[in-house]
Amino acid sequence: MFDRLEMRRAVIGTWRLAVQRPDALSYFTSDTTGFWRSFAALLICFPAHMLIMFRQGNPIPADLSPLSFVISQFLIFVILWAAFALVVERILTAMDRRDRFFTYLVPYQWANLPLTYLMLLMTLVAGAAPALTMVAMVCAVWTLFAIARAGLAISSLAAVAVVIGDIAFGQALILGFEWIGTALPR
């Protein structure tokens, strides 16, 4: 499942997208097989995601065991990735751009690998230099913009709209999960 060469090419491709190299998309396997393999990034990113959560002071709820908490967070993580893919597919179909689904989503998913670990690194050193976390966030947003622009072959303005929609969608899902968590009987 973890093809080191594909992961290496994806990290290089992400960098090349961020610096706007015209050949960047060629570093990704943008088809059905590449799409499913790009979910390997989810598995590799999850430990960093959990470390970021703990580093930011998100405690394990008292009524959950640590294992239950990690499992619930993993399921939420998987749902967020899958829901995003479904929403993107529906939006691209409505825009008559379904043919760009793989060229957008495969790089998007693989880009989470270096971006998540960059955020983890910045979170770990944030005590010494909080501005570094902001720099990492700007780099992440820029990379998402570059992926939208190249992967969807759209204008810069449209790419900005995609990134804003992406961030809003993610925040809405996270808030929804938090609300569900507080609304459920314990």
Buried (B, 14 or more C-beta within 10 A) or exposed (E): EEEEEBBEBBBBBBBBBBEEBEEBBEBBBBEEEBBEBBBBBBEBBBEBBBBBBEEEEEEBEEEBEEEEBBEBBBEBBBEBBEEBBEBBEEBBEEEEBBEBBBBBBBBBBBBBBBBBBBBBBBBBEBEEEEEBBEEBBEBBBBBBBBBBBBBBBBEEEBBBEBBEBBEEBEEEBEEEBEEEEEEEEE
